Amino acid sequence: MELNDQVVRAAIEMGGTATGEHGVGIGNRKFLDQEYGATVDVVAAIKETIDPNSIMNSWKVLPDAE
């Protein structure tokens, strides 16, 4: 897992992405803030508006709120 984290961090630093060909994935969602910054908050707000009961698996994509 640490090697994966190092590779993902390096990819983002070089202008790449954490998501790859299979989407974000549970393991890489923690990197979305680093890659997309405040955009993640906007997506979370939209998600909360259309899915206030969180039935659409937000825990699989959005990082945990801190």
PDB file of N, CA, C and O in Angstrom:
ATOM      1  N   MET A   1       0.820  -1.185   0.000  1.00  0.00           N
ATOM      2  CA  MET A   1       0.000   0.000   0.000  1.00  0.00           C
ATOM      3  C   MET A   1       0.873   1.261   0.000  1.00  0.00           C
ATOM      4  O   MET A   1       0.551   2.243  -0.669  1.00  0.00           O
ATOM      5  N   GLU A   2       1.971   1.227   0.749  1.00  0.00           N
ATOM      6  CA  GLU A   2       2.854   2.394   0.788  1.00  0.00           C
ATOM      7  C   GLU A   2       3.475   2.645  -0.585  1.00  0.00           C
ATOM      8  O   GLU A   2       3.597   3.796  -1.005  1.00  0.00           O
ATOM      9  N   LEU A   3       3.868   1.586  -1.287  1.00  0.00           N
ATOM     10  CA  LEU A   3       4.422   1.749  -2.632  1.00  0.00           C
ATOM     11  C   LEU A   3       3.378   2.366  -3.563  1.00  0.00           C
ATOM     12  O   LEU A   3       3.695   3.267  -4.340  1.00  0.00           O
ATOM     13  N   ASN A   4       2.146   1.889  -3.487  1.00  0.00           N
ATOM     14  CA  ASN A   4       1.065   2.466  -4.294  1.00  0.00           C
ATOM     15  C   ASN A   4       0.911   3.951  -3.980  1.00  0.00           C
ATOM     16  O   ASN A   4       0.797   4.769  -4.893  1.00  0.00           O
ATOM     17  N   ASP A   5       0.905   4.302  -2.696  1.00  0.00           N
ATOM     18  CA  ASP A   5       0.765   5.707  -2.310  1.00  0.00           C
ATOM     19  C   ASP A   5       1.897   6.553  -2.886  1.00  0.00           C
ATOM     20  O   ASP A   5       1.662   7.668  -3.353  1.00  0.00           O
ATOM     21  N   GLN A   6       3.108   6.035  -2.856  1.00  0.00           N
ATOM     22  CA  GLN A   6       4.255   6.774  -3.400  1.00  0.00           C
ATOM     23  C   GLN A   6       4.108   6.988  -4.908  1.00  0.00           C
ATOM     24  O   GLN A   6       4.388   8.071  -5.423  1.00  0.00           O
ATOM     25  N   VAL A   7       3.666   5.944  -5.604  1.00  0.00           N
ATOM     26  CA  VAL A   7       3.484   6.033  -7.057  1.00  0.00           C
ATOM     27  C   VAL A   7       2.389   7.046  -7.394  1.00  0.00           C
ATOM     28  O   VAL A   7       2.554   7.862  -8.301  1.00  0.00           O
ATOM     29  N   VAL A   8       1.279   6.994  -6.668  1.00  0.00           N
ATOM     30  CA  VAL A   8       0.177   7.925  -6.932  1.00  0.00           C
ATOM     31  C   VAL A   8       0.605   9.356  -6.642  1.00  0.00           C
ATOM     32  O   VAL A   8       0.316  10.255  -7.432  1.00  0.00           O
ATOM     33  N   ARG A   9       1.289   9.584  -5.522  1.00  0.00           N
ATOM     34  CA  ARG A   9       1.767  10.937  -5.210  1.00  0.00           C
ATOM     35  C   ARG A   9       2.684  11.454  -6.320  1.00  0.00           C
ATOM     36  O   ARG A   9       2.562  12.603  -6.746  1.00  0.00           O
ATOM     37  N   ALA A  10       3.592  10.610  -6.780  1.00  0.00           N
ATOM     38  CA  ALA A  10       4.514  11.000  -7.848  1.00  0.00           C
ATOM     39  C   ALA A  10       3.746  11.309  -9.132  1.00  0.00           C
ATOM     40  O   ALA A  10       4.058  12.280  -9.822  1.00  0.00           O
ATOM     41  N   ALA A  11       2.754  10.498  -9.452  1.00  0.00           N
ATOM     42  CA  ALA A  11       1.959  10.725 -10.663  1.00  0.00           C
ATOM     43  C   ALA A  11       1.251  12.072 -10.606  1.00  0.00           C
ATOM     44  O   ALA A  11       1.245  12.813 -11.589  1.00  0.00           O
ATOM     45  N   ILE A  12       0.656  12.394  -9.463  1.00  0.00           N
ATOM     46  CA  ILE A  12      -0.043  13.671  -9.315  1.00  0.00           C
ATOM     47  C   ILE A  12       0.947  14.829  -9.413  1.00  0.00           C
ATOM     48  O   ILE A  12       0.665  15.835 -10.064  1.00  0.00           O
ATOM     49  N   GLU A  13       2.096  14.692  -8.774  1.00  0.00           N
ATOM     50  CA  GLU A  13       3.108  15.749  -8.829  1.00  0.00           C
ATOM     51  C   GLU A  13       3.594  16.019 -10.250  1.00  0.00           C
ATOM     52  O   GLU A  13       4.010  17.133 -10.567  1.00  0.00           O
ATOM     53  N   MET A  14       3.540  14.993 -11.109  1.00  0.00           N
ATOM     54  CA  MET A  14       3.963  15.149 -12.501  1.00  0.00           C
ATOM     55  C   MET A  14       2.811  15.528 -13.420  1.00  0.00           C
ATOM     56  O   MET A  14       2.961  15.527 -14.641  1.00  0.00           O
ATOM     57  N   GLY A  15       1.656  15.853 -12.832  1.00  0.00           N
ATOM     58  CA  GLY A  15       0.510  16.261 -13.629  1.00  0.00           C
ATOM     59  C   GLY A  15      -0.409  15.128 -14.027  1.00  0.00           C
ATOM     60  O   GLY A  15      -1.329  15.319 -14.823  1.00  0.00           O
ATOM     61  N   GLY A  16      -0.169  13.958 -13.485  1.00  0.00           N
ATOM     62  CA  GLY A  16      -1.003  12.796 -13.780  1.00  0.00           C
ATOM     63  C   GLY A  16      -2.202  12.716 -12.859  1.00  0.00           C
ATOM     64  O   GLY A  16      -2.604  13.710 -12.253  1.00  0.00           O
ATOM     65  N   THR A  17      -2.766  11.532 -12.759  1.00  0.00           N
ATOM     66  CA  THR A  17      -3.992  11.348 -11.996  1.00  0.00           C
ATOM     67  C   THR A  17      -3.896  10.145 -11.072  1.00  0.00           C
ATOM     68  O   THR A  17      -3.102   9.233 -11.300  1.00  0.00           O
ATOM     69  N   ALA A  18      -4.715  10.155 -10.025  1.00  0.00           N
ATOM     70  CA  ALA A  18      -4.795   9.034  -9.094  1.00  0.00           C
ATOM     71  C   ALA A  18      -5.835   8.021  -9.536  1.00  0.00           C
ATOM     72  O   ALA A  18      -5.912   6.926  -8.978  1.00  0.00           O
ATOM     73  N   THR A  19      -6.638   8.374 -10.533  1.00  0.00           N
ATOM     74  CA  THR A  19      -7.802   7.553 -10.824  1.00  0.00           C
ATOM     75  C   THR A  19      -7.551   6.385 -11.770  1.00  0.00           C
ATOM     76  O   THR A  19      -8.177   5.338 -11.603  1.00  0.00           O
ATOM     77  N   GLY A  20      -6.689   6.509 -12.729  1.00  0.00           N
ATOM     78  CA  GLY A  20      -6.416   5.400 -13.637  1.00  0.00           C
ATOM     79  C   GLY A  20      -7.618   5.005 -14.479  1.00  0.00           C
ATOM     80  O   GLY A  20      -8.595   5.750 -14.561  1.00  0.00           O
ATOM     81  N   GLU A  21      -7.550   3.854 -15.097  1.00  0.00           N
ATOM     82  CA  GLU A  21      -8.595   3.437 -16.034  1.00  0.00           C
ATOM     83  C   GLU A  21      -9.839   2.875 -15.371  1.00  0.00           C
ATOM     84  O   GLU A  21     -10.853   2.686 -16.043  1.00  0.00           O
ATOM     85  N   HIS A  22      -9.795   2.598 -14.066  1.00  0.00           N
ATOM     86  CA  HIS A  22     -10.951   2.002 -13.385  1.00  0.00           C
ATOM     87  C   HIS A  22     -11.633   2.968 -12.435  1.00  0.00           C
ATOM     88  O   HIS A  22     -12.360   2.536 -11.541  1.00  0.00           O
ATOM     89  N   GLY A  23     -11.422   4.248 -12.604  1.00  0.00           N
ATOM     90  CA  GLY A  23     -12.039   5.225 -11.715  1.00  0.00           C
ATOM     91  C   GLY A  23     -11.209   5.438 -10.467  1.00  0.00           C
ATOM     92  O   GLY A  23     -10.060   5.003 -10.391  1.00  0.00           O
ATOM     93  N   VAL A  24     -11.795   6.108  -9.493  1.00  0.00           N
ATOM     94  CA  VAL A  24     -11.058   6.491  -8.292  1.00  0.00           C
ATOM     95  C   VAL A  24     -10.663   5.276  -7.473  1.00  0.00           C
ATOM     96  O   VAL A  24      -9.484   5.085  -7.176  1.00  0.00           O
ATOM     97  N   GLY A  25     -11.612   4.473  -7.114  1.00  0.00           N
ATOM     98  CA  GLY A  25     -11.342   3.330  -6.248  1.00  0.00           C
ATOM     99  C   GLY A  25     -11.231   3.755  -4.794  1.00  0.00           C
ATOM    100  O   GLY A  25     -10.841   4.883  -4.495  1.00  0.00           O
ATOM    101  N   ILE A  26     -11.569   2.864  -3.912  1.00  0.00           N
ATOM    102  CA  ILE A  26     -11.560   3.152  -2.482  1.00  0.00           C
ATOM    103  C   ILE A  26     -10.147   3.483  -2.005  1.00  0.00           C
ATOM    104  O   ILE A  26      -9.979   4.350  -1.147  1.00  0.00           O
ATOM    105  N   GLY A  27      -9.148   2.822  -2.534  1.00  0.00           N
ATOM    106  CA  GLY A  27      -7.778   3.026  -2.086  1.00  0.00           C
ATOM    107  C   GLY A  27      -7.182   4.366  -2.481  1.00  0.00           C
ATOM    108  O   GLY A  27      -6.304   4.874  -1.784  1.00  0.00           O
ATOM    109  N   ASN A  28      -7.631   4.944  -3.571  1.00  0.00           N
ATOM    110  CA  ASN A  28      -7.036   6.193  -4.053  1.00  0.00           C
ATOM    111  C   ASN A  28      -7.880   7.428  -3.795  1.00  0.00           C
ATOM    112  O   ASN A  28      -7.464   8.536  -4.135  1.00  0.00           O
ATOM    113  N   ARG A  29      -9.052   7.266  -3.204  1.00  0.00           N
ATOM    114  CA  ARG A  29      -9.911   8.434  -2.975  1.00  0.00           C
ATOM    115  C   ARG A  29      -9.264   9.441  -2.040  1.00  0.00           C
ATOM    116  O   ARG A  29      -9.593  10.626  -2.089  1.00  0.00           O
ATOM    117  N   LYS A  30      -8.353   8.992  -1.192  1.00  0.00           N
ATOM    118  CA  LYS A  30      -7.678   9.908  -0.267  1.00  0.00           C
ATOM    119  C   LYS A  30      -6.792  10.916  -1.000  1.00  0.00           C
ATOM    120  O   LYS A  30      -6.369  11.907  -0.406  1.00  0.00           O
ATOM    121  N   PHE A  31      -6.508  10.676  -2.274  1.00  0.00           N
ATOM    122  CA  PHE A  31      -5.667  11.576  -3.060  1.00  0.00           C
ATOM    123  C   PHE A  31      -6.459  12.625  -3.848  1.00  0.00           C
ATOM    124  O   PHE A  31      -5.863  13.491  -4.489  1.00  0.00           O
ATOM    125  N   LEU A  32      -7.778  12.558  -3.808  1.00  0.00           N
ATOM    126  CA  LEU A  32      -8.580  13.484  -4.606  1.00  0.00           C
ATOM    127  C   LEU A  32      -8.375  14.933  -4.192  1.00  0.00           C
ATOM    128  O   LEU A  32      -8.331  15.819  -5.047  1.00  0.00           O
ATOM    129  N   ASP A  33      -8.248  15.187  -2.899  1.00  0.00           N
ATOM    130  CA  ASP A  33      -7.996  16.565  -2.458  1.00  0.00           C
ATOM    131  C   ASP A  33      -6.685  17.086  -3.031  1.00  0.00           C
ATOM    132  O   ASP A  33      -6.604  18.233  -3.470  1.00  0.00           O
ATOM    133  N   GLN A  34      -5.663  16.241  -3.024  1.00  0.00           N
ATOM    134  CA  GLN A  34      -4.354  16.643  -3.552  1.00  0.00           C
ATOM    135  C   GLN A  34      -4.446  16.916  -5.048  1.00  0.00           C
ATOM    136  O   GLN A  34      -3.833  17.857  -5.550  1.00  0.00           O
ATOM    137  N   GLU A  35      -5.205  16.100  -5.754  1.00  0.00           N
ATOM    138  CA  GLU A  35      -5.290  16.242  -7.206  1.00  0.00           C
ATOM    139  C   GLU A  35      -6.248  17.351  -7.652  1.00  0.00           C
ATOM    140  O   GLU A  35      -5.947  18.094  -8.586  1.00  0.00           O
ATOM    141  N   TYR A  36      -7.383  17.460  -6.993  1.00  0.00           N
ATOM    142  CA  TYR A  36      -8.429  18.370  -7.461  1.00  0.00           C
ATOM    143  C   TYR A  36      -8.712  19.562  -6.543  1.00  0.00           C
ATOM    144  O   TYR A  36      -9.441  20.473  -6.935  1.00  0.00           O
ATOM    145  N   GLY A  37      -8.159  19.574  -5.353  1.00  0.00           N
ATOM    146  CA  GLY A  37      -8.338  20.699  -4.438  1.00  0.00           C
ATOM    147  C   GLY A  37      -9.788  20.964  -4.085  1.00  0.00           C
ATOM    148  O   GLY A  37     -10.539  20.042  -3.768  1.00  0.00           O
ATOM    149  N   ALA A  38     -10.180  22.237  -4.143  1.00  0.00           N
ATOM    150  CA  ALA A  38     -11.513  22.667  -3.723  1.00  0.00           C
ATOM    151  C   ALA A  38     -12.636  22.088  -4.579  1.00  0.00           C
ATOM    152  O   ALA A  38     -13.795  22.104  -4.164  1.00  0.00           O
ATOM    153  N   THR A  39     -12.317  21.587  -5.743  1.00  0.00           N
ATOM    154  CA  THR A  39     -13.336  20.980  -6.602  1.00  0.00           C
ATOM    155  C   THR A  39     -14.023  19.818  -5.898  1.00  0.00           C
ATOM    156  O   THR A  39     -15.211  19.581  -6.114  1.00  0.00           O
ATOM    157  N   VAL A  40     -13.296  19.096  -5.065  1.00  0.00           N
ATOM    158  CA  VAL A  40     -13.871  17.967  -4.328  1.00  0.00           C
ATOM    159  C   VAL A  40     -14.990  18.455  -3.412  1.00  0.00           C
ATOM    160  O   VAL A  40     -16.011  17.781  -3.275  1.00  0.00           O
ATOM    161  N   ASP A  41     -14.813  19.617  -2.784  1.00  0.00           N
ATOM    162  CA  ASP A  41     -15.849  20.181  -1.918  1.00  0.00           C
ATOM    163  C   ASP A  41     -17.103  20.528  -2.714  1.00  0.00           C
ATOM    164  O   ASP A  41     -18.221  20.342  -2.235  1.00  0.00           O
ATOM    165  N   VAL A  42     -16.915  21.028  -3.918  1.00  0.00           N
ATOM    166  CA  VAL A  42     -18.053  21.358  -4.782  1.00  0.00           C
ATOM    167  C   VAL A  42     -18.809  20.084  -5.151  1.00  0.00           C
ATOM    168  O   VAL A  42     -20.038  20.052  -5.091  1.00  0.00           O
ATOM    169  N   VAL A  43     -18.093  19.056  -5.526  1.00  0.00           N
ATOM    170  CA  VAL A  43     -18.725  17.773  -5.866  1.00  0.00           C
ATOM    171  C   VAL A  43     -19.470  17.215  -4.659  1.00  0.00           C
ATOM    172  O   VAL A  43     -20.586  16.713  -4.800  1.00  0.00           O
ATOM    173  N   ALA A  44     -18.865  17.297  -3.473  1.00  0.00           N
ATOM    174  CA  ALA A  44     -19.514  16.805  -2.254  1.00  0.00           C
ATOM    175  C   ALA A  44     -20.797  17.588  -1.965  1.00  0.00           C
ATOM    176  O   ALA A  44     -21.794  17.003  -1.542  1.00  0.00           O
ATOM    177  N   ALA A  45     -20.780  18.890  -2.186  1.00  0.00           N
ATOM    178  CA  ALA A  45     -21.977  19.712  -1.954  1.00  0.00           C
ATOM    179  C   ALA A  45     -23.088  19.347  -2.937  1.00  0.00           C
ATOM    180  O   ALA A  45     -24.255  19.264  -2.556  1.00  0.00           O
ATOM    181  N   ILE A  46     -22.727  19.131  -4.186  1.00  0.00           N
ATOM    182  CA  ILE A  46     -23.719  18.714  -5.182  1.00  0.00           C
ATOM    183  C   ILE A  46     -24.289  17.359  -4.803  1.00  0.00           C
ATOM    184  O   ILE A  46     -25.500  17.141  -4.863  1.00  0.00           O
ATOM    185  N   LYS A  47     -23.408  16.455  -4.415  1.00  0.00           N
ATOM    186  CA  LYS A  47     -23.830  15.106  -4.012  1.00  0.00           C
ATOM    187  C   LYS A  47     -24.794  15.181  -2.832  1.00  0.00           C
ATOM    188  O   LYS A  47     -25.811  14.489  -2.825  1.00  0.00           O
ATOM    189  N   GLU A  48     -24.492  16.006  -1.841  1.00  0.00           N
ATOM    190  CA  GLU A  48     -25.362  16.168  -0.674  1.00  0.00           C
ATOM    191  C   GLU A  48     -26.729  16.704  -1.083  1.00  0.00           C
ATOM    192  O   GLU A  48     -27.746  16.304  -0.517  1.00  0.00           O
ATOM    193  N   THR A  49     -26.762  17.602  -2.059  1.00  0.00           N
ATOM    194  CA  THR A  49     -28.018  18.193  -2.523  1.00  0.00           C
ATOM    195  C   THR A  49     -28.914  17.163  -3.198  1.00  0.00           C
ATOM    196  O   THR A  49     -30.116  17.118  -2.939  1.00  0.00           O
ATOM    197  N   ILE A  50     -28.332  16.334  -4.066  1.00  0.00           N
ATOM    198  CA  ILE A  50     -29.154  15.368  -4.806  1.00  0.00           C
ATOM    199  C   ILE A  50     -29.319  14.035  -4.095  1.00  0.00           C
ATOM    200  O   ILE A  50     -30.164  13.227  -4.481  1.00  0.00           O
ATOM    201  N   ASP A  51     -28.513  13.794  -3.051  1.00  0.00           N
ATOM    202  CA  ASP A  51     -28.582  12.521  -2.329  1.00  0.00           C
ATOM    203  C   ASP A  51     -28.386  12.750  -0.829  1.00  0.00           C
ATOM    204  O   ASP A  51     -27.401  12.280  -0.259  1.00  0.00           O
ATOM    205  N   PRO A  52     -29.314  13.469  -0.182  1.00  0.00           N
ATOM    206  CA  PRO A  52     -29.137  13.820   1.225  1.00  0.00           C
ATOM    207  C   PRO A  52     -29.088  12.611   2.163  1.00  0.00           C
ATOM    208  O   PRO A  52     -28.564  12.712   3.272  1.00  0.00           O
ATOM    209  N   ASN A  53     -29.621  11.486   1.733  1.00  0.00           N
ATOM    210  CA  ASN A  53     -29.595  10.278   2.571  1.00  0.00           C
ATOM    211  C   ASN A  53     -28.409   9.376   2.260  1.00  0.00           C
ATOM    212  O   ASN A  53     -28.288   8.285   2.816  1.00  0.00           O
ATOM    213  N   SER A  54     -27.540   9.831   1.375  1.00  0.00           N
ATOM    214  CA  SER A  54     -26.314   9.118   1.006  1.00  0.00           C
ATOM    215  C   SER A  54     -26.546   7.658   0.638  1.00  0.00           C
ATOM    216  O   SER A  54     -25.901   6.754   1.170  1.00  0.00           O
ATOM    217  N   ILE A  55     -27.479   7.450  -0.281  1.00  0.00           N
ATOM    218  CA  ILE A  55     -27.766   6.089  -0.723  1.00  0.00           C
ATOM    219  C   ILE A  55     -27.026   5.722  -2.009  1.00  0.00           C
ATOM    220  O   ILE A  55     -27.123   4.593  -2.489  1.00  0.00           O
ATOM    221  N   MET A  56     -26.268   6.708  -2.575  1.00  0.00           N
ATOM    222  CA  MET A  56     -25.592   6.469  -3.849  1.00  0.00           C
ATOM    223  C   MET A  56     -24.093   6.213  -3.690  1.00  0.00           C
ATOM    224  O   MET A  56     -23.305   6.609  -4.549  1.00  0.00           O
ATOM    225  N   ASN A  57     -23.696   5.563  -2.614  1.00  0.00           N
ATOM    226  CA  ASN A  57     -22.318   5.094  -2.411  1.00  0.00           C
ATOM    227  C   ASN A  57     -21.254   6.185  -2.430  1.00  0.00           C
ATOM    228  O   ASN A  57     -20.177   5.978  -2.990  1.00  0.00           O
ATOM    229  N   SER A  58     -21.529   7.331  -1.837  1.00  0.00           N
ATOM    230  CA  SER A  58     -20.515   8.389  -1.839  1.00  0.00           C
ATOM    231  C   SER A  58     -19.240   7.957  -1.145  1.00  0.00           C
ATOM    232  O   SER A  58     -18.162   8.444  -1.486  1.00  0.00           O
ATOM    233  N   TRP A  59     -19.334   7.060  -0.185  1.00  0.00           N
ATOM    234  CA  TRP A  59     -18.153   6.589   0.543  1.00  0.00           C
ATOM    235  C   TRP A  59     -17.186   5.863  -0.365  1.00  0.00           C
ATOM    236  O   TRP A  59     -16.030   5.664   0.007  1.00  0.00           O
ATOM    237  N   LYS A  60     -17.625   5.462  -1.543  1.00  0.00           N
ATOM    238  CA  LYS A  60     -16.724   4.778  -2.476  1.00  0.00           C
ATOM    239  C   LYS A  60     -15.921   5.750  -3.331  1.00  0.00           C
ATOM    240  O   LYS A  60     -14.914   5.357  -3.921  1.00  0.00           O
ATOM    241  N   VAL A  61     -16.342   7.002  -3.411  1.00  0.00           N
ATOM    242  CA  VAL A  61     -15.665   7.953  -4.298  1.00  0.00           C
ATOM    243  C   VAL A  61     -15.084   9.137  -3.538  1.00  0.00           C
ATOM    244  O   VAL A  61     -13.886   9.410  -3.627  1.00  0.00           O
ATOM    245  N   LEU A  62     -15.925   9.835  -2.797  1.00  0.00           N
ATOM    246  CA  LEU A  62     -15.458  11.047  -2.121  1.00  0.00           C
ATOM    247  C   LEU A  62     -14.611  10.691  -0.899  1.00  0.00           C
ATOM    248  O   LEU A  62     -14.899   9.723  -0.194  1.00  0.00           O
ATOM    249  N   PRO A  63     -13.559  11.486  -0.656  1.00  0.00           N
ATOM    250  CA  PRO A  63     -12.734  11.257   0.530  1.00  0.00           C
ATOM    251  C   PRO A  63     -13.551  11.487   1.801  1.00  0.00           C
ATOM    252  O   PRO A  63     -14.545  12.213   1.776  1.00  0.00           O
ATOM    253  N   ASP A  64     -13.138  10.872   2.908  1.00  0.00           N
ATOM    254  CA  ASP A  64     -13.816  11.087   4.177  1.00  0.00           C
ATOM    255  C   ASP A  64     -13.698  12.550   4.578  1.00  0.00           C
ATOM    256  O   ASP A  64     -12.648  13.170   4.413  1.00  0.00           O
ATOM    257  N   ALA A  65     -14.778  13.084   5.101  1.00  0.00           N
ATOM    258  CA  ALA A  65     -14.736  14.460   5.610  1.00  0.00           C
ATOM    259  C   ALA A  65     -13.849  14.484   6.844  1.00  0.00           C
ATOM    260  O   ALA A  65     -13.883  13.578   7.676  1.00  0.00           O
ATOM    261  N   GLU A  66     -13.058  15.541   6.938  1.00  0.00           N
ATOM    262  CA  GLU A  66     -12.145  15.620   8.091  1.00  0.00           C
ATOM    263  C   GLU A  66     -12.688  16.524   9.151  1.00  0.00           C
ATOM    264  O   GLU A  66     -12.054  16.709  10.189  1.00  0.00           O
TER     265      GLU A  66
END
